[in-house]
Amino acid sequence: MEESHFSVQYLDSKNNPFIQIADVLANLYYSELNTNAYKTEMSMLKERKILKGMFEFPSAKKEPCGFSEP
């Protein structure tokens, strides 16, 4: 697998509606992982193709990283 690099930049969500949407989805997903209380909402997002996959950040112990289908 070819290695590629990318950069990350902080954007204040109040100035960017796309970041606001990402924040909502990230918070929902995080809450689901911690409470298992949002299965219905997560299923709806997947069924409607709003949530198409997950990006897994690499860790020091895990290879490879990338986008996976839910």
C-alpha angles and dihedrals in degrees: 000000000000115000117232132183131216137177131229125216128189115237123186106238094217088072099044126051092198090058089048090056091047090050092053093049092045092050092048092049093046091050091049091052091051102039109017085222099122105057092122093052093045091049091050091051090051095045092051091048091241089122106043102165148332130256112219115206114221120253128202090256103038130074139214114024130194148101118328131186113247 
